[in-house]
């Protein structure tokens, strides 16, 4: 599963409910969490990200032109002086 976080202008409670319903109706979207002015979408495949964001934008929910990516890296053996 792949997660993206997108900013969404004026995402309040009523619009968040519409946003969540629309997002969950899109193929490839497995989950949605909304907060004021942003949303986190869980996708089956990162290849769906552009299509999902485009569909949300065309429905009037402003998001980024390209979804941001998050990557976690594990580093072992690094001390404060090594960084």
Residue pairs with C-beta under 8 A, 6 or more apart in sequence:
1 30
1 42
1 43
1 44
2 42
2 43
2 44
2 45
2 46
2 49
3 40
3 41
3 42
3 43
3 70
4 40
4 41
4 43
4 46
4 49
4 53
4 67
4 68
4 69
4 70
5 38
5 39
5 40
5 41
5 67
5 68
5 70
6 38
6 39
6 41
6 53
6 56
6 63
6 64
6 67
6 68
7 37
7 38
7 62
7 63
7 64
8 19
8 34
8 37
8 38
8 39
8 56
8 61
8 62
8 63
9 37
9 61
9 62
10 37
11 19
11 34
11 35
11 36
11 37
11 38
11 39
11 61
12 36
15 61
16 34
16 39
19 32
19 34
19 39
19 56
19 61
20 32
20 34
22 55
22 56
22 59
22 61
23 29
23 32
23 39
23 41
23 52
23 56
24 31
24 32
26 51
26 52
26 55
26 56
27 48
28 43
28 44
28 45
28 48
28 51
28 52
29 41
29 42
29 43
29 44
29 48
29 52
30 42
30 43
30 44
31 41
31 42
32 39
32 40
32 41
32 42
33 39
33 40
34 40
41 52
43 49
43 52
49 67
50 66
50 67
53 63
53 64
53 66
53 67
56 63
57 63
